[in-house]
Amino acid sequence: MESVGIVRKLGHEGKITLPKSLRKRFKIEHNDGLEIAIEGNYIVLSKYRPRCVFCGSNNCITKYKEKHICQECLTSSQRQADE
């Protein structure tokens, strides 16, 4: 894990501000979602990318009937519907 040497204090509501340099580096815009994960003893923030409701992939995601689905699962479900 790369340390960038930036320390932020947690606000009274548990909030932190991401420095502009990091937001710019990772193309994080106002109102973008951030995913919070735990890896061992670390809290990891990453820009949210929707995942397929069936297989969990985040490649080639489209929205189908208000659900996120990858192209592979969409094609597979359409093939099954045709049978």
NUKE-897236 format. One record per residue: residue number from 1; residue in one letter; x, y, z of N, C-alpha, C, O in turn. Coordinates in Angstrom, 2 decimals. Layout:
<pts>
<nr: NUM, rest: a, neast: X, nnorth: Y, nup: Z, caeast: X, canorth: Y, caup: Z, ceast: X, cnorth: Y, cup: Z, oeast: X, onorth: Y, oup: Z>
...
</pts>
This chain:
<pts>
<nr: 1, rest: m, neast: 0.85, nnorth: -1.18, nup: 0.00, caeast: 0.00, canorth: 0.00, caup: 0.00, ceast: 0.89, cnorth: 1.24, cup: 0.00, oeast: 1.85, onorth: 1.32, oup: 0.76>
<nr: 2, rest: e, neast: 0.57, nnorth: 2.19, nup: -0.85, caeast: 1.36, canorth: 3.41, caup: -0.99, ceast: 0.88, cnorth: 4.47, cup: 0.00, oeast: -0.31, onorth: 4.77, oup: 0.06>
<nr: 3, rest: s, neast: 1.79, nnorth: 5.03, nup: 0.78, caeast: 1.45, canorth: 6.13, caup: 1.69, ceast: 1.69, cnorth: 7.45, cup: 0.96, oeast: 2.73, onorth: 7.63, oup: 0.33>
<nr: 4, rest: v, neast: 0.72, nnorth: 8.37, nup: 1.07, caeast: 0.88, canorth: 9.66, caup: 0.41, ceast: 1.27, cnorth: 10.77, cup: 1.39, oeast: 1.43, onorth: 11.92, oup: 0.99>
<nr: 5, rest: g, neast: 1.41, nnorth: 10.42, nup: 2.67, caeast: 1.89, canorth: 11.38, caup: 3.66, ceast: 0.89, cnorth: 12.44, cup: 4.06, oeast: 1.28, onorth: 13.49, oup: 4.56>
<nr: 6, rest: i, neast: -0.39, nnorth: 12.18, nup: 3.84, caeast: -1.43, canorth: 13.14, caup: 4.21, ceast: -2.19, cnorth: 12.58, cup: 5.42, oeast: -2.63, onorth: 11.43, oup: 5.41>
<nr: 7, rest: v, neast: -2.32, nnorth: 13.41, nup: 6.44, caeast: -3.06, canorth: 13.00, caup: 7.64, ceast: -4.25, cnorth: 13.93, cup: 7.79, oeast: -4.10, onorth: 15.15, oup: 7.69>
<nr: 8, rest: r, neast: -5.42, nnorth: 13.37, nup: 8.03, caeast: -6.64, canorth: 14.15, caup: 8.25, ceast: -7.25, cnorth: 13.73, cup: 9.57, oeast: -7.24, onorth: 12.54, oup: 9.91>
<nr: 9, rest: k, neast: -7.79, nnorth: 14.69, nup: 10.32, caeast: -8.48, canorth: 14.38, caup: 11.56, ceast: -9.95, cnorth: 14.10, cup: 11.26, oeast: -10.54, onorth: 14.71, oup: 10.37>
<nr: 10, rest: l, neast: -10.50, nnorth: 13.18, nup: 12.00, caeast: -11.90, canorth: 12.83, caup: 11.87, ceast: -12.75, cnorth: 13.91, cup: 12.52, oeast: -12.50, onorth: 14.30, oup: 13.66>
<nr: 11, rest: g, neast: -13.75, nnorth: 14.40, nup: 11.80, caeast: -14.66, canorth: 15.41, caup: 12.33, ceast: -15.60, cnorth: 14.81, cup: 13.37, oeast: -15.62, onorth: 13.59, oup: 13.56>
<nr: 12, rest: h, neast: -16.36, nnorth: 15.65, nup: 14.04, caeast: -17.23, canorth: 15.18, caup: 15.12, ceast: -18.34, cnorth: 14.26, cup: 14.62, oeast: -18.90, onorth: 13.50, oup: 15.42>
<nr: 13, rest: e, neast: -18.68, nnorth: 14.30, nup: 13.37, caeast: -19.68, canorth: 13.40, caup: 12.81, ceast: -19.05, cnorth: 12.19, cup: 12.13, oeast: -19.74, onorth: 11.43, oup: 11.45>
<nr: 14, rest: g, neast: -17.75, nnorth: 12.01, nup: 12.30, caeast: -17.05, canorth: 10.88, caup: 11.68, ceast: -16.66, cnorth: 11.13, cup: 10.24, oeast: -16.38, onorth: 10.18, oup: 9.51>
<nr: 15, rest: k, neast: -16.64, nnorth: 12.38, nup: 9.82, caeast: -16.34, canorth: 12.72, caup: 8.42, ceast: -14.87, cnorth: 13.09, cup: 8.25, oeast: -14.23, onorth: 13.62, oup: 9.15>
<nr: 16, rest: i, neast: -14.37, nnorth: 12.80, nup: 7.04, caeast: -13.04, canorth: 13.28, caup: 6.64, ceast: -13.19, cnorth: 13.94, cup: 5.27, oeast: -14.14, onorth: 13.67, oup: 4.54>
<nr: 17, rest: t, neast: -12.25, nnorth: 14.80, nup: 4.95, caeast: -12.24, canorth: 15.44, caup: 3.63, ceast: -11.07, cnorth: 14.87, cup: 2.84, oeast: -9.93, onorth: 14.86, oup: 3.31>
<nr: 18, rest: l, neast: -11.37, nnorth: 14.39, nup: 1.65, caeast: -10.30, canorth: 13.91, caup: 0.77, ceast: -9.64, cnorth: 15.10, cup: 0.10, oeast: -10.33, onorth: 15.95, oup: -0.47>
<nr: 19, rest: p, neast: -8.33, nnorth: 15.18, nup: 0.15, caeast: -7.64, canorth: 16.30, caup: -0.48, ceast: -7.93, cnorth: 16.37, cup: -1.98, oeast: -8.12, onorth: 15.35, oup: -2.64>
<nr: 20, rest: k, neast: -7.95, nnorth: 17.58, nup: -2.50, caeast: -8.23, canorth: 17.81, caup: -3.92, ceast: -7.28, cnorth: 17.03, cup: -4.81, oeast: -7.69, onorth: 16.51, oup: -5.85>
<nr: 21, rest: s, neast: -6.01, nnorth: 16.94, nup: -4.41, caeast: -5.03, canorth: 16.22, caup: -5.23, ceast: -5.40, cnorth: 14.75, cup: -5.41, oeast: -5.20, onorth: 14.18, oup: -6.48>
<nr: 22, rest: l, neast: -5.95, nnorth: 14.13, nup: -4.34, caeast: -6.38, canorth: 12.74, caup: -4.44, ceast: -7.66, cnorth: 12.60, cup: -5.25, oeast: -7.80, onorth: 11.67, oup: -6.05>
<nr: 23, rest: r, neast: -8.60, nnorth: 13.54, nup: -5.05, caeast: -9.84, canorth: 13.49, caup: -5.83, ceast: -9.54, cnorth: 13.63, cup: -7.31, oeast: -10.14, onorth: 12.96, oup: -8.14>
<nr: 24, rest: k, neast: -8.60, nnorth: 14.51, nup: -7.64, caeast: -8.23, canorth: 14.72, caup: -9.04, ceast: -7.52, cnorth: 13.48, cup: -9.60, oeast: -7.80, onorth: 13.05, oup: -10.71>
<nr: 25, rest: r, neast: -6.60, nnorth: 12.92, nup: -8.82, caeast: -5.83, canorth: 11.74, caup: -9.26, ceast: -6.74, cnorth: 10.56, cup: -9.58, oeast: -6.49, onorth: 9.82, oup: -10.54>
<nr: 26, rest: f, neast: -7.79, nnorth: 10.38, nup: -8.76, caeast: -8.68, canorth: 9.23, caup: -8.94, ceast: -10.01, cnorth: 9.60, cup: -9.62, oeast: -10.94, onorth: 8.80, oup: -9.65>
<nr: 27, rest: k, neast: -10.07, nnorth: 10.82, nup: -10.16, caeast: -11.25, canorth: 11.29, caup: -10.90, ceast: -12.53, cnorth: 11.14, cup: -10.07, oeast: -13.54, onorth: 10.63, oup: -10.56>
<nr: 28, rest: i, neast: -12.47, nnorth: 11.58, nup: -8.83, caeast: -13.62, canorth: 11.54, caup: -7.94, ceast: -14.26, cnorth: 12.93, cup: -7.97, oeast: -13.64, onorth: 13.93, oup: -7.62>
<nr: 29, rest: e, neast: -15.52, nnorth: 12.97, nup: -8.39, caeast: -16.26, canorth: 14.22, caup: -8.52, ceast: -17.28, cnorth: 14.35, cup: -7.39, oeast: -17.56, onorth: 13.38, oup: -6.68>
<nr: 30, rest: h, neast: -17.82, nnorth: 15.54, nup: -7.24, caeast: -18.87, canorth: 15.80, caup: -6.26, ceast: -20.02, cnorth: 14.81, cup: -6.47, oeast: -20.46, onorth: 14.60, oup: -7.60>
<nr: 31, rest: n, neast: -20.50, nnorth: 14.23, nup: -5.42, caeast: -21.60, canorth: 13.26, caup: -5.41, ceast: -21.25, cnorth: 11.87, cup: -5.95, oeast: -22.15, onorth: 11.03, oup: -6.07>
<nr: 32, rest: d, neast: -20.00, nnorth: 11.60, nup: -6.30, caeast: -19.60, canorth: 10.25, caup: -6.69, ceast: -19.69, cnorth: 9.35, cup: -5.46, oeast: -19.44, onorth: 9.80, oup: -4.34>
<nr: 33, rest: g, neast: -20.03, nnorth: 8.10, nup: -5.67, caeast: -20.08, canorth: 7.14, caup: -4.58, ceast: -18.70, cnorth: 6.58, cup: -4.28, oeast: -17.90, onorth: 6.37, oup: -5.19>
<nr: 34, rest: l, neast: -18.43, nnorth: 6.34, nup: -3.01, caeast: -17.20, canorth: 5.69, caup: -2.59, ceast: -17.57, cnorth: 4.39, cup: -1.89, oeast: -18.47, onorth: 4.36, oup: -1.05>
<nr: 35, rest: e, neast: -16.87, nnorth: 3.34, nup: -2.23, caeast: -17.09, canorth: 2.04, caup: -1.61, ceast: -16.12, cnorth: 1.90, cup: -0.44, oeast: -14.94, onorth: 2.23, oup: -0.57>
<nr: 36, rest: i, neast: -16.61, nnorth: 1.41, nup: 0.68, caeast: -15.78, canorth: 1.21, caup: 1.87, ceast: -15.58, cnorth: -0.28, cup: 2.06, oeast: -16.54, onorth: -1.05, oup: 2.16>
<nr: 37, rest: a, neast: -14.31, nnorth: -0.69, nup: 2.12, caeast: -13.99, canorth: -2.10, caup: 2.31, ceast: -12.99, cnorth: -2.24, cup: 3.45, oeast: -12.33, onorth: -1.27, oup: 3.84>
<nr: 38, rest: i, neast: -12.89, nnorth: -3.44, nup: 3.97, caeast: -11.91, canorth: -3.74, caup: 5.02, ceast: -10.97, cnorth: -4.80, cup: 4.48, oeast: -11.40, onorth: -5.85, oup: 4.01>
<nr: 39, rest: e, neast: -9.68, nnorth: -4.52, nup: 4.56, caeast: -8.64, canorth: -5.49, caup: 4.19, ceast: -7.72, cnorth: -5.64, cup: 5.39, oeast: -6.87, onorth: -4.79, oup: 5.64>
<nr: 40, rest: g, neast: -7.89, nnorth: -6.73, nup: 6.11, caeast: -7.09, canorth: -6.92, caup: 7.33, ceast: -7.43, cnorth: -5.84, cup: 8.34, oeast: -8.58, onorth: -5.71, oup: 8.75>
<nr: 41, rest: n, neast: -6.43, nnorth: -5.07, nup: 8.73, caeast: -6.62, canorth: -3.97, caup: 9.69, ceast: -6.78, cnorth: -2.62, cup: 9.01, oeast: -6.66, onorth: -1.58, oup: 9.66>
<nr: 42, rest: y, neast: -7.03, nnorth: -2.62, nup: 7.71, caeast: -7.11, canorth: -1.37, caup: 6.96, ceast: -8.52, cnorth: -1.09, cup: 6.47, oeast: -9.26, onorth: -2.01, oup: 6.11>
<nr: 43, rest: i, neast: -8.89, nnorth: 0.18, nup: 6.44, caeast: -10.13, canorth: 0.64, caup: 5.82, ceast: -9.72, cnorth: 1.15, cup: 4.44, oeast: -8.84, onorth: 2.01, oup: 4.32>
<nr: 44, rest: v, neast: -10.35, nnorth: 0.62, nup: 3.40, caeast: -9.98, canorth: 0.97, caup: 2.04, ceast: -11.16, cnorth: 1.67, cup: 1.36, oeast: -12.27, onorth: 1.14, oup: 1.33>
<nr: 45, rest: l, neast: -10.91, nnorth: 2.86, nup: 0.83, caeast: -11.91, canorth: 3.59, caup: 0.06, ceast: -11.59, cnorth: 3.46, cup: -1.42, oeast: -10.43, onorth: 3.56, oup: -1.82>
<nr: 46, rest: s, neast: -12.61, nnorth: 3.22, nup: -2.22, caeast: -12.41, canorth: 3.20, caup: -3.67, ceast: -13.64, cnorth: 3.79, cup: -4.34, oeast: -14.74, onorth: 3.75, oup: -3.79>
<nr: 47, rest: k, neast: -13.44, nnorth: 4.33, nup: -5.52, caeast: -14.54, canorth: 4.88, caup: -6.27, ceast: -15.52, cnorth: 3.76, cup: -6.58, oeast: -15.12, onorth: 2.69, oup: -7.05>
<nr: 48, rest: y, neast: -16.79, nnorth: 4.00, nup: -6.32, caeast: -17.81, canorth: 2.97, caup: -6.51, ceast: -17.99, cnorth: 2.65, cup: -7.99, oeast: -18.14, onorth: 3.54, oup: -8.83>
<nr: 49, rest: r, neast: -17.98, nnorth: 1.38, nup: -8.28, caeast: -18.29, canorth: 0.88, caup: -9.62, ceast: -19.37, cnorth: -0.19, cup: -9.46, oeast: -19.15, onorth: -1.17, oup: -8.75>
<nr: 50, rest: p, neast: -20.51, nnorth: -0.02, nup: -10.10, caeast: -21.58, canorth: -1.00, caup: -9.94, ceast: -21.13, cnorth: -2.39, cup: -10.36, oeast: -20.29, onorth: -2.54, oup: -11.26>
<nr: 51, rest: r, neast: -21.68, nnorth: -3.41, nup: -9.72, caeast: -21.36, canorth: -4.81, caup: -10.01, ceast: -22.62, cnorth: -5.54, cup: -10.45, oeast: -23.74, onorth: -5.17, oup: -10.09>
<nr: 52, rest: c, neast: -22.41, nnorth: -6.58, nup: -11.22, caeast: -23.50, canorth: -7.41, caup: -11.71, ceast: -24.19, cnorth: -8.10, cup: -10.53, oeast: -23.53, onorth: -8.65, oup: -9.65>
<nr: 53, rest: v, neast: -25.51, nnorth: -8.05, nup: -10.51, caeast: -26.28, canorth: -8.67, caup: -9.42, ceast: -26.18, cnorth: -10.20, cup: -9.45, oeast: -26.48, onorth: -10.85, oup: -8.45>
<nr: 54, rest: f, neast: -25.77, nnorth: -10.77, nup: -10.58, caeast: -25.69, canorth: -12.23, caup: -10.70, ceast: -24.30, cnorth: -12.78, cup: -10.42, oeast: -24.14, onorth: -13.70, oup: -9.62>
<nr: 55, rest: c, neast: -23.28, nnorth: -12.21, nup: -11.07, caeast: -21.94, canorth: -12.80, caup: -10.94, ceast: -20.95, cnorth: -11.92, cup: -10.17, oeast: -19.87, onorth: -12.39, oup: -9.81>
<nr: 56, rest: g, neast: -21.30, nnorth: -10.66, nup: -9.92, caeast: -20.41, canorth: -9.77, caup: -9.18, ceast: -19.36, cnorth: -9.06, cup: -10.01, oeast: -18.57, onorth: -8.28, oup: -9.48>
<nr: 57, rest: s, neast: -19.34, nnorth: -9.32, nup: -11.31, caeast: -18.37, canorth: -8.66, caup: -12.20, ceast: -18.67, cnorth: -7.17, cup: -12.28, oeast: -19.82, onorth: -6.75, oup: -12.14>
<nr: 58, rest: n, neast: -17.62, nnorth: -6.36, nup: -12.53, caeast: -17.85, canorth: -4.95, caup: -12.78, ceast: -17.40, cnorth: -4.55, cup: -14.18, oeast: -17.09, onorth: -3.38, oup: -14.44>
<nr: 59, rest: n, neast: -17.36, nnorth: -5.53, nup: -15.09, caeast: -17.00, canorth: -5.28, caup: -16.49, ceast: -18.25, cnorth: -5.19, cup: -17.35, oeast: -19.15, onorth: -6.02, oup: -17.22>
<nr: 60, rest: c, neast: -18.30, nnorth: -4.20, nup: -18.22, caeast: -19.40, canorth: -4.04, caup: -19.20, ceast: -20.77, cnorth: -4.06, cup: -18.52, oeast: -21.64, onorth: -4.84, oup: -18.90>
<nr: 61, rest: i, neast: -20.96, nnorth: -3.23, nup: -17.52, caeast: -22.20, canorth: -3.19, caup: -16.75, ceast: -23.22, cnorth: -2.29, cup: -17.45, oeast: -22.90, onorth: -1.18, oup: -17.89>
<nr: 62, rest: t, neast: -24.45, nnorth: -2.77, nup: -17.53, caeast: -25.57, canorth: -1.97, caup: -18.00, ceast: -26.69, cnorth: -2.09, cup: -16.98, oeast: -26.69, onorth: -3.00, oup: -16.14>
<nr: 63, rest: k, neast: -27.63, nnorth: -1.18, nup: -17.05, caeast: -28.77, canorth: -1.23, caup: -16.15, ceast: -29.93, cnorth: -1.87, cup: -16.90, oeast: -30.29, onorth: -1.43, oup: -17.99>
<nr: 64, rest: y, neast: -30.50, nnorth: -2.91, nup: -16.32, caeast: -31.61, canorth: -3.64, caup: -16.93, ceast: -32.70, cnorth: -3.80, cup: -15.88, oeast: -32.48, onorth: -4.45, oup: -14.86>
<nr: 65, rest: k, neast: -33.86, nnorth: -3.21, nup: -16.12, caeast: -34.97, canorth: -3.25, caup: -15.17, ceast: -34.53, cnorth: -2.84, cup: -13.77, oeast: -34.81, onorth: -3.52, oup: -12.79>
<nr: 66, rest: e, neast: -33.82, nnorth: -1.70, nup: -13.70, caeast: -33.34, canorth: -1.10, caup: -12.45, ceast: -32.29, cnorth: -1.92, cup: -11.71, oeast: -32.01, onorth: -1.64, oup: -10.55>
<nr: 67, rest: k, neast: -31.71, nnorth: -2.91, nup: -12.36, caeast: -30.64, canorth: -3.72, caup: -11.76, ceast: -29.40, cnorth: -3.61, cup: -12.64, oeast: -29.51, onorth: -3.46, oup: -13.86>
<nr: 68, rest: h, neast: -28.23, nnorth: -3.70, nup: -12.02, caeast: -26.97, canorth: -3.71, caup: -12.76, ceast: -26.67, cnorth: -5.15, cup: -13.18, oeast: -26.71, onorth: -6.07, oup: -12.36>
<nr: 69, rest: i, neast: -26.35, nnorth: -5.33, nup: -14.45, caeast: -26.06, canorth: -6.66, caup: -14.97, ceast: -24.96, cnorth: -6.54, cup: -16.02, oeast: -24.94, onorth: -5.60, oup: -16.81>
<nr: 70, rest: c, neast: -24.04, nnorth: -7.51, nup: -16.01, caeast: -22.95, canorth: -7.48, caup: -16.99, ceast: -23.46, cnorth: -8.04, cup: -18.32, oeast: -24.47, onorth: -8.74, oup: -18.37>
<nr: 71, rest: q, neast: -22.76, nnorth: -7.72, nup: -19.38, caeast: -23.16, canorth: -8.15, caup: -20.71, ceast: -23.22, cnorth: -9.67, cup: -20.82, oeast: -24.12, onorth: -10.21, oup: -21.48>
<nr: 72, rest: e, neast: -22.29, nnorth: -10.37, nup: -20.19, caeast: -22.27, canorth: -11.83, caup: -20.25, ceast: -23.52, cnorth: -12.44, cup: -19.62, oeast: -24.13, onorth: -13.34, oup: -20.21>
<nr: 73, rest: c, neast: -23.91, nnorth: -11.97, nup: -18.43, caeast: -25.11, canorth: -12.49, caup: -17.78, ceast: -26.37, cnorth: -12.10, cup: -18.54, oeast: -27.32, onorth: -12.88, oup: -18.60>
<nr: 74, rest: l, neast: -26.40, nnorth: -10.90, nup: -19.10, caeast: -27.55, canorth: -10.46, caup: -19.88, ceast: -27.74, cnorth: -11.35, cup: -21.10, oeast: -28.85, onorth: -11.79, oup: -21.39>
<nr: 75, rest: t, neast: -26.64, nnorth: -11.62, nup: -21.81, caeast: -26.70, canorth: -12.49, caup: -22.99, ceast: -27.14, cnorth: -13.89, cup: -22.59, oeast: -27.96, onorth: -14.51, oup: -23.27>
<nr: 76, rest: s, neast: -26.59, nnorth: -14.40, nup: -21.50, caeast: -26.93, canorth: -15.73, caup: -21.02, ceast: -28.42, cnorth: -15.83, cup: -20.65, oeast: -29.07, onorth: -16.81, oup: -20.98>
<nr: 77, rest: s, neast: -28.94, nnorth: -14.82, nup: -19.98, caeast: -30.35, canorth: -14.84, caup: -19.57, ceast: -31.27, cnorth: -14.73, cup: -20.79, oeast: -32.34, onorth: -15.33, oup: -20.81>
<nr: 78, rest: q, neast: -30.85, nnorth: -13.96, nup: -21.80, caeast: -31.65, canorth: -13.85, caup: -23.02, ceast: -31.67, cnorth: -15.17, cup: -23.78, oeast: -32.69, onorth: -15.54, oup: -24.36>
<nr: 79, rest: r, neast: -30.53, nnorth: -15.88, nup: -23.79, caeast: -30.47, canorth: -17.19, caup: -24.44, ceast: -31.40, cnorth: -18.18, cup: -23.75, oeast: -32.10, onorth: -18.94, oup: -24.41>
<nr: 80, rest: q, neast: -31.39, nnorth: -18.15, nup: -22.42, caeast: -32.24, canorth: -19.06, caup: -21.65, ceast: -33.72, cnorth: -18.74, cup: -21.88, oeast: -34.55, onorth: -19.66, oup: -21.92>
<nr: 81, rest: a, neast: -34.06, nnorth: -17.49, nup: -22.02, caeast: -35.45, canorth: -17.08, caup: -22.25, ceast: -35.93, cnorth: -17.55, cup: -23.63, oeast: -37.11, onorth: -17.86, oup: -23.81>
<nr: 82, rest: d, neast: -35.00, nnorth: -17.59, nup: -24.59, caeast: -35.35, canorth: -18.02, caup: -25.94, ceast: -35.57, cnorth: -19.52, cup: -26.04, oeast: -36.24, onorth: -19.98, oup: -26.97>
<nr: 83, rest: e, neast: -35.02, nnorth: -20.28, nup: -25.10, caeast: -35.12, canorth: -21.75, caup: -25.15, ceast: -36.46, cnorth: -22.27, cup: -24.68, oeast: -36.68, onorth: -23.48, oup: -24.67>
</pts>
